[in-house]
Amino acid sequence: MTWRRYAAVVAVAMAGLTPVVHAYLKLGSTVDGRSVSVQWTKMPITYFVTNRDIPNVTAPQLQTVLQASLDTWAKTPAVTISSQFGGFVNAEPGDGDGANVIGFRARPDLDRTLGSTNFQIDTVTGELLESDIFLNSAFEWSVTATGEAPRFDVQSIAMHELGHFLGLGHSALGETELRSTGGRRVIAKRAAMFPIAFPGGNIDDRIPKPDDLAGLGDIYGATDFHRDYGQATGKVTLNGRGIFGAHLTAFNTKTGDLVSGFSLDAQGTFVVGGLKPGLYLLRAEPLDDADITSFFSGPTTVELNFMPTYFSGIVAVPAGGSSPAVEIKVLAK
């Protein structure tokens, strides 16, 4: 079974997998009424690189960037992931050959898509069996240390796609504006996993943000992670009824870290995990800064007709546990 995730310049196409209800950013599926997370269960993860050079980027340069990006993800506190390079191959990403292949392919027809990550998973256990990534060589690329406008930074886009490769979905921590020519332009974002890329030359997404790290820790966190980090819980309601698809943000009043989540059932229930212990401001807002299909797929109705609302008090998140459940009561626009 193959699932697709796309990272795009202006718009993002998402299909297939659904968010796991108890996590803010993981990919997953529902089996017999239970949520199953998508993840690698065998380490190290072996990947191969298509032996194809493009202008300004050779296959060995791509491999160097990929390994640097995977090593960066592996530095997430208290997680257990590892990877190894298997060699250069003639295979194309997406061949479905049982190998994890990453490389450049020319797809000028996908004129808003910088890269794509495909999955083959065991839909019963959630185990990742194969994942391929292609970067679209129809765009101009660069591996320059400081970035090179107007070329897109390979490492920044690789970080995003490798986040999907490891099982992360999209984060909604970003602000955009509509372009007169169509699509959206990023004004600011606080997550490498936000579905819309910065313009060419920008290298900010080479380093994952607290939101990204919380998501990866939620999937691969060792005992230390679940001992040292906590979660905020509650529900979002509108006129007494729970709403699905509200975007939640948890702001750490001491560090300034932002971590996000969603209300993911008919009761408006949310869990924002991977939080450092401390005091948090919680905010619910409509998911209106990117295409909804970047986050949810299938026959889903996401509530957008409400005002952004802060919870009325400060929420205390303990290490290794949950905050008291709160109710964020929002008002219709």
Secondary structure, DSSP 8 states (H G I E B T S, - for coil): -EEEEEEESS---EES-EE-TTSSSBEEEEETTEEEE-B--SSSEEEEEE---BTTB-HHHHHHHHHHHHHHHHTSTTB---EEEEEEES--TT--SSS-EEEEE--TT-TTEEEEEEEEE-TTT-BEEEEEEEEETTS-EE--TT--TTSEEHHHHHHHHHHHHHTB-----EEEEE-TTSSEEEEEES-TTSSB---TT--GGGS--HHHHHHHHHHHB-HHHHHH-EEEEEEEEETTEE-SS-EEEEEETTT--EEEEEB-STT-EEEEEEE-SEEEEEEEE---SS-GGGT--SS------S--EE-SS-EEE-TTSB---EEEEE---
